Amino acid sequence: MTKAAPRKSKVATKKVSASRKKVDIQVQPAVQFGMVNFSYQKIDYQIDLDKSKVYRRFIEVEKSKQGSIISAYRSVAGPRPAL
């Protein structure tokens, strides 16, 4: 029994023409909801604003304490910007 020949992968290529036009790009500051470091009662925590979770040394903090830590952070940091 003979082995089948290995298949060749097809790679799509696109030709890009070089343009000499200058394009001005304006970058607005992005709203960041990622991880935030926060010290609460002399203990450092990391708050994930996307998921509304609180971590201490990469371990999730219990739910009852998460609420108080997140509310303390929001009172200091102010309101979240609208998307």
N, CA, C and O atoms as a GROMACS GRO file, in nm:
protein
  332
    1MET      N    1   0.085  -0.116   0.000
    1MET     CA    2   0.000   0.000   0.000
    1MET      C    3   0.090   0.123   0.000
    1MET      O    4   0.182   0.133   0.081
    2THR      N    5   0.065   0.215  -0.088
    2THR     CA    6   0.148   0.336  -0.099
    2THR      C    7   0.082   0.452  -0.026
    2THR      O    8  -0.040   0.459  -0.014
    3LYS      N    9   0.166   0.540   0.023
    3LYS     CA   10   0.115   0.657   0.094
    3LYS      C   11   0.072   0.764  -0.006
    3LYS      O   12   0.131   0.778  -0.113
    4ALA      N   13  -0.031   0.837   0.032
    4ALA     CA   14  -0.078   0.946  -0.054
    4ALA      C   15   0.019   1.064  -0.040
    4ALA      O   16   0.081   1.084   0.064
    5ALA      N   17   0.030   1.139  -0.146
    5ALA     CA   18   0.118   1.256  -0.145
    5ALA      C   19   0.061   1.361  -0.049
    5ALA      O   20  -0.060   1.379  -0.043
    6PRO      N   21   0.148   1.430   0.026
    6PRO     CA   22   0.099   1.532   0.119
    6PRO      C   23   0.031   1.646   0.043
    6PRO      O   24   0.072   1.684  -0.066
    7ARG      N   25  -0.073   1.698   0.105
    7ARG     CA   26  -0.147   1.808   0.042
    7ARG      C   27  -0.070   1.938   0.058
    7ARG      O   28  -0.007   1.964   0.160
    8LYS      N   29  -0.077   2.018  -0.044
    8LYS     CA   30  -0.015   2.150  -0.039
    8LYS      C   31  -0.120   2.249   0.008
    8LYS      O   32  -0.231   2.253  -0.043
    9SER      N   33  -0.082   2.329   0.105
    9SER     CA   34  -0.177   2.429   0.153
    9SER      C   35  -0.176   2.548   0.059
    9SER      O   36  -0.071   2.593   0.012
   10LYS      N   37  -0.295   2.598   0.032
   10LYS     CA   38  -0.308   2.713  -0.055
   10LYS      C   39  -0.310   2.838   0.030
   10LYS      O   40  -0.388   2.848   0.125
   11VAL      N   41  -0.226   2.932  -0.003
   11VAL     CA   42  -0.218   3.056   0.071
   11VAL      C   43  -0.269   3.167  -0.019
   11VAL      O   44  -0.220   3.187  -0.130
   12ALA      N   45  -0.369   3.238   0.030
   12ALA     CA   46  -0.425   3.348  -0.049
   12ALA      C   47  -0.332   3.467  -0.041
   12ALA      O   48  -0.288   3.506   0.067
   13THR      N   49  -0.304   3.524  -0.156
   13THR     CA   50  -0.219   3.642  -0.159
   13THR      C   51  -0.297   3.755  -0.225
   13THR      O   52  -0.377   3.733  -0.315
   14LYS      N   53  -0.271   3.874  -0.178
   14LYS     CA   54  -0.335   3.992  -0.235
   14LYS      C   55  -0.227   4.090  -0.276
   14LYS      O   56  -0.128   4.110  -0.204
   15LYS      N   57  -0.246   4.148  -0.390
   15LYS     CA   58  -0.153   4.250  -0.434
   15LYS      C   59  -0.199   4.384  -0.380
   15LYS      O   60  -0.316   4.421  -0.392
   16VAL      N   61  -0.106   4.455  -0.320
   16VAL     CA   62  -0.137   4.584  -0.262
   16VAL      C   63  -0.059   4.689  -0.339
   16VAL      O   64   0.064   4.682  -0.350
   17SER      N   65  -0.132   4.785  -0.391
   17SER     CA   66  -0.063   4.890  -0.466
   17SER      C   67  -0.018   4.998  -0.368
   17SER      O   68  -0.089   5.034  -0.274
   18ALA      N   69   0.099   5.047  -0.392
   18ALA     CA   70   0.155   5.151  -0.305
   18ALA      C   71   0.095   5.285  -0.344
   18ALA      O   72   0.104   5.327  -0.459
   19SER      N   73   0.033   5.351  -0.249
   19SER     CA   74  -0.023   5.482  -0.278
   19SER      C   75   0.064   5.588  -0.212
   19SER      O   76   0.127   5.564  -0.109
   20ARG      N   77   0.066   5.702  -0.271
   20ARG     CA   78   0.150   5.809  -0.220
   20ARG      C   79   0.067   5.916  -0.148
   20ARG      O   80   0.116   6.026  -0.122
   21LYS      N   81  -0.056   5.883  -0.117
   21LYS     CA   82  -0.141   5.979  -0.049
   21LYS      C   83  -0.115   5.973   0.100
   21LYS      O   84  -0.094   5.866   0.157
   22LYS      N   85  -0.116   6.089   0.164
   22LYS     CA   86  -0.101   6.093   0.308
   22LYS      C   87  -0.241   6.092   0.370
   22LYS      O   88  -0.330   6.165   0.328
   23VAL      N   89  -0.255   6.009   0.467
   23VAL     CA   90  -0.384   5.998   0.535
   23VAL      C   91  -0.364   6.038   0.680
   23VAL      O   92  -0.279   5.982   0.750
   24ASP      N   93  -0.443   6.135   0.724
   24ASP     CA   94  -0.438   6.176   0.864
   24ASP      C   95  -0.535   6.089   0.943
   24ASP      O   96  -0.654   6.080   0.912
   25ILE      N   97  -0.483   6.027   1.044
   25ILE     CA   98  -0.564   5.941   1.129
   25ILE      C   99  -0.571   6.004   1.266
   25ILE      O  100  -0.470   6.036   1.328
   26GLN      N  101  -0.693   6.021   1.313
   26GLN     CA  102  -0.713   6.076   1.446
   26GLN      C  103  -0.752   5.962   1.539
   26GLN      O  104  -0.848   5.889   1.514
   27VAL      N  105  -0.677   5.948   1.644
   27VAL     CA  106  -0.702   5.840   1.740
   27VAL      C  107  -0.761   5.902   1.866
   27VAL      O  108  -0.701   5.989   1.929
   28GLN      N  109  -0.879   5.854   1.900
   28GLN     CA  110  -0.941   5.900   2.023
   28GLN      C  111  -0.903   5.804   2.135
   28GLN      O  112  -0.883   5.685   2.110
   29PRO      N  113  -0.892   5.854   2.256
   29PRO     CA  114  -0.855   5.764   2.366
   29PRO      C  115  -0.959   5.654   2.382
   29PRO      O  116  -1.080   5.680   2.389
   30ALA      N  117  -0.912   5.532   2.389
   30ALA     CA  118  -1.001   5.417   2.401
   30ALA      C  119  -1.050   5.402   2.544
   30ALA      O  120  -0.978   5.429   2.639
   31VAL      N  121  -1.173   5.360   2.555
   31VAL     CA  122  -1.229   5.332   2.686
   31VAL      C  123  -1.176   5.198   2.731
   31VAL      O  124  -1.195   5.097   2.663
   32GLN      N  125  -1.110   5.196   2.844
   32GLN     CA  126  -1.048   5.073   2.889
   32GLN      C  127  -1.124   5.019   3.009
   32GLN      O  128  -1.140   5.087   3.111
   33PHE      N  129  -1.168   4.895   2.996
   33PHE     CA  130  -1.239   4.830   3.104
   33PHE      C  131  -1.164   4.708   3.152
   33PHE      O  132  -1.224   4.619   3.213
   34GLY      N  133  -1.036   4.700   3.128
   34GLY     CA  134  -0.957   4.582   3.161
   34GLY      C  135  -0.935   4.567   3.311
   34GLY      O  136  -1.020   4.603   3.392
   35MET      N  137  -0.821   4.514   3.345
   35MET     CA  138  -0.784   4.490   3.484
   35MET      C  139  -0.732   4.620   3.548
   35MET      O  140  -0.658   4.696   3.486
   36VAL      N  141  -0.774   4.643   3.672
   36VAL     CA  142  -0.735   4.762   3.745
   36VAL      C  143  -0.681   4.718   3.880
   36VAL      O  144  -0.742   4.636   3.948
   37ASN      N  145  -0.567   4.773   3.919
   37ASN     CA  146  -0.513   4.746   4.052
   37ASN      C  147  -0.579   4.841   4.151
   37ASN      O  148  -0.593   4.961   4.124
   38PHE      N  149  -0.619   4.788   4.265
   38PHE     CA  150  -0.689   4.868   4.365
   38PHE      C  151  -0.653   4.817   4.504
   38PHE      O  152  -0.653   4.697   4.528
   39SER      N  153  -0.622   4.909   4.594
   39SER     CA  154  -0.589   4.872   4.731
   39SER      C  155  -0.710   4.900   4.818
   39SER      O  156  -0.760   5.013   4.823
   40TYR      N  157  -0.758   4.797   4.887
   40TYR     CA  158  -0.876   4.808   4.972
   40TYR      C  159  -0.841   4.751   5.109
   40TYR      O  160  -0.803   4.635   5.121
   41GLN      N  161  -0.852   4.833   5.211
   41GLN     CA  162  -0.818   4.797   5.348
   41GLN      C  163  -0.676   4.739   5.356
   41GLN      O  164  -0.653   4.635   5.418
   42LYS      N  165  -0.582   4.809   5.294
   42LYS     CA  166  -0.438   4.777   5.292
   42LYS      C  167  -0.406   4.642   5.228
   42LYS      O  168  -0.302   4.583   5.256
   43ILE      N  169  -0.494   4.594   5.140
   43ILE     CA  170  -0.469   4.470   5.065
   43ILE      C  171  -0.486   4.503   4.917
   43ILE      O  172  -0.584   4.567   4.879
   44ASP      N  173  -0.392   4.459   4.835
   44ASP     CA  174  -0.397   4.485   4.692
   44ASP      C  175  -0.485   4.383   4.622
   44ASP      O  176  -0.472   4.262   4.643
   45TYR      N  177  -0.575   4.433   4.538
   45TYR     CA  178  -0.664   4.350   4.458
   45TYR      C  179  -0.653   4.390   4.312
   45TYR      O  180  -0.610   4.501   4.281
   46GLN      N  181  -0.692   4.300   4.224
   46GLN     CA  182  -0.705   4.331   4.082
   46GLN      C  183  -0.854   4.318   4.049
   46GLN      O  184  -0.916   4.216   4.076
   47ILE      N  185  -0.909   4.423   3.989
   47ILE     CA  186  -1.051   4.425   3.954
   47ILE      C  187  -1.062   4.413   3.803
   47ILE      O  188  -1.001   4.490   3.728
   48ASP      N  189  -1.142   4.316   3.758
   48ASP     CA  190  -1.172   4.300   3.616
   48ASP      C  191  -1.305   4.369   3.592
   48ASP      O  192  -1.410   4.316   3.626
   49LEU      N  193  -1.300   4.488   3.532
   49LEU     CA  194  -1.420   4.567   3.512
   49LEU      C  195  -1.511   4.508   3.406
   49LEU      O  196  -1.632   4.531   3.409
   50ASP      N  197  -1.456   4.431   3.312
   50ASP     CA  198  -1.538   4.367   3.209
   50ASP      C  199  -1.632   4.265   3.270
   50ASP      O  200  -1.750   4.259   3.237
   51LYS      N  201  -1.579   4.185   3.359
   51LYS     CA  202  -1.655   4.074   3.418
   51LYS      C  203  -1.708   4.105   3.557
   51LYS      O  204  -1.780   4.024   3.615
   52SER      N  205  -1.674   4.222   3.612
   52SER     CA  206  -1.709   4.260   3.748
   52SER      C  207  -1.665   4.154   3.849
   52SER      O  208  -1.744   4.108   3.931
   53LYS      N  209  -1.538   4.118   3.839
   53LYS     CA  210  -1.481   4.020   3.932
   53LYS      C  211  -1.358   4.080   3.998
   53LYS      O  212  -1.292   4.168   3.942
   54VAL      N  213  -1.328   4.030   4.117
   54VAL     CA  214  -1.214   4.079   4.194
   54VAL      C  215  -1.121   3.962   4.223
   54VAL      O  216  -1.166   3.854   4.262
   55TYR      N  217  -0.991   3.986   4.204
   55TYR     CA  218  -0.891   3.881   4.226
   55TYR      C  219  -0.786   3.930   4.325
   55TYR      O  220  -0.752   4.048   4.330
   56ARG      N  221  -0.736   3.836   4.404
   56ARG     CA  222  -0.623   3.862   4.492
   56ARG      C  223  -0.523   3.752   4.466
   56ARG      O  224  -0.551   3.634   4.493
   57ARG      N  225  -0.408   3.788   4.414
   57ARG     CA  226  -0.304   3.692   4.377
   57ARG      C  227  -0.360   3.584   4.284
   57ARG      O  228  -0.339   3.465   4.306
   58PHE      N  229  -0.432   3.627   4.180
   58PHE     CA  230  -0.487   3.541   4.075
   58PHE      C  231  -0.594   3.445   4.125
   58PHE      O  232  -0.628   3.349   4.056
   59ILE      N  233  -0.647   3.468   4.245
   59ILE     CA  234  -0.755   3.384   4.298
   59ILE      C  235  -0.876   3.474   4.317
   59ILE      O  236  -0.867   3.584   4.372
   60GLU      N  237  -0.990   3.426   4.270
   60GLU     CA  238  -1.112   3.506   4.277
   60GLU      C  239  -1.157   3.521   4.423
   60GLU      O  240  -1.156   3.426   4.501
   61VAL      N  241  -1.197   3.643   4.456
   61VAL     CA  242  -1.243   3.674   4.591
   61VAL      C  243  -1.390   3.635   4.603
   61VAL      O  244  -1.462   3.636   4.503
   62GLU      N  245  -1.435   3.601   4.724
   62GLU     CA  246  -1.573   3.558   4.743
   62GLU      C  247  -1.670   3.670   4.704
   62GLU      O  248  -1.638   3.788   4.714
   63LYS      N  249  -1.789   3.630   4.661
   63LYS     CA  250  -1.888   3.722   4.604
   63LYS      C  251  -1.928   3.834   4.701
   63LYS      O  252  -1.943   3.949   4.659
   64SER      N  253  -1.945   3.803   4.827
   64SER     CA  254  -1.989   3.905   4.923
   64SER      C  255  -1.886   4.018   4.936
   64SER      O  256  -1.922   4.134   4.955
   65LYS      N  257  -1.759   3.982   4.927
   65LYS     CA  258  -1.654   4.083   4.939
   65LYS      C  259  -1.633   4.156   4.807
   65LYS      O  260  -1.592   4.272   4.806
   66GLN      N  261  -1.661   4.089   4.693
   66GLN     CA  262  -1.645   4.153   4.562
   66GLN      C  263  -1.730   4.278   4.551
   66GLN      O  264  -1.685   4.381   4.501
   67GLY      N  265  -1.854   4.269   4.596
   67GLY     CA  266  -1.945   4.383   4.586
   67GLY      C  267  -1.894   4.504   4.662
   67GLY      O  268  -1.901   4.616   4.610
   68SER      N  269  -1.844   4.484   4.781
   68SER     CA  270  -1.794   4.598   4.858
   68SER      C  271  -1.666   4.656   4.799
   68SER      O  272  -1.645   4.777   4.804
   69ILE      N  273  -1.580   4.571   4.743
   69ILE     CA  274  -1.456   4.620   4.683
   69ILE      C  275  -1.485   4.698   4.555
   69ILE      O  276  -1.429   4.806   4.534
   70ILE      N  277  -1.573   4.645   4.470
   70ILE     CA  278  -1.606   4.713   4.345
   70ILE      C  279  -1.678   4.844   4.373
   70ILE      O  280  -1.651   4.944   4.306
   71SER      N  281  -1.769   4.848   4.469
   71SER     CA  282  -1.839   4.973   4.500
   71SER      C  283  -1.741   5.076   4.559
   71SER      O  284  -1.756   5.195   4.533
   72ALA      N  285  -1.644   5.031   4.638
   72ALA     CA  286  -1.543   5.124   4.689
   72ALA      C  287  -1.457   5.178   4.576
   72ALA      O  288  -1.423   5.296   4.576
   73TYR      N  289  -1.423   5.094   4.479
   73TYR     CA  290  -1.344   5.140   4.364
   73TYR      C  291  -1.424   5.241   4.281
   73TYR      O  292  -1.371   5.345   4.241
   74ARG      N  293  -1.551   5.211   4.257
   74ARG     CA  294  -1.632   5.302   4.174
   74ARG      C  295  -1.657   5.435   4.244
   74ARG      O  296  -1.671   5.538   4.177
   75SER      N  297  -1.662   5.437   4.377
   75SER     CA  298  -1.680   5.564   4.447
   75SER      C  299  -1.555   5.651   4.436
   75SER      O  300  -1.564   5.774   4.436
   76VAL      N  301  -1.438   5.586   4.428
   76VAL     CA  302  -1.313   5.660   4.413
   76VAL      C  303  -1.288   5.698   4.268
   76VAL      O  304  -1.248   5.811   4.239
   77ALA      N  305  -1.313   5.604   4.175
   77ALA     CA  306  -1.280   5.625   4.035
   77ALA      C  307  -1.383   5.709   3.962
   77ALA      O  308  -1.352   5.766   3.858
   78GLY      N  309  -1.504   5.719   4.013
   78GLY     CA  310  -1.608   5.795   3.946
   78GLY      C  311  -1.688   5.706   3.854
   78GLY      O  312  -1.666   5.584   3.849
   79PRO      N  313  -1.782   5.764   3.781
   79PRO     CA  314  -1.869   5.684   3.694
   79PRO      C  315  -1.793   5.628   3.574
   79PRO      O  316  -1.695   5.686   3.527
   80ARG      N  317  -1.840   5.514   3.526
   80ARG     CA  318  -1.780   5.454   3.407
   80ARG      C  319  -1.820   5.532   3.284
   80ARG      O  320  -1.935   5.574   3.273
   81PRO      N  321  -1.728   5.554   3.191
   81PRO     CA  322  -1.764   5.627   3.070
   81PRO      C  323  -1.858   5.545   2.983
   81PRO      O  324  -1.849   5.422   2.978
   82ALA      N  325  -1.948   5.614   2.913
   82ALA     CA  326  -2.043   5.546   2.826
   82ALA      C  327  -1.975   5.501   2.698
   82ALA      O  328  -1.882   5.566   2.650
   83LEU      N  329  -2.020   5.392   2.645
   83LEU     CA  330  -1.963   5.342   2.519
   83LEU      C  331  -2.020   5.409   2.402
   83LEU      O  332  -1.983   5.379   2.288
   0.00000   0.00000   0.00000
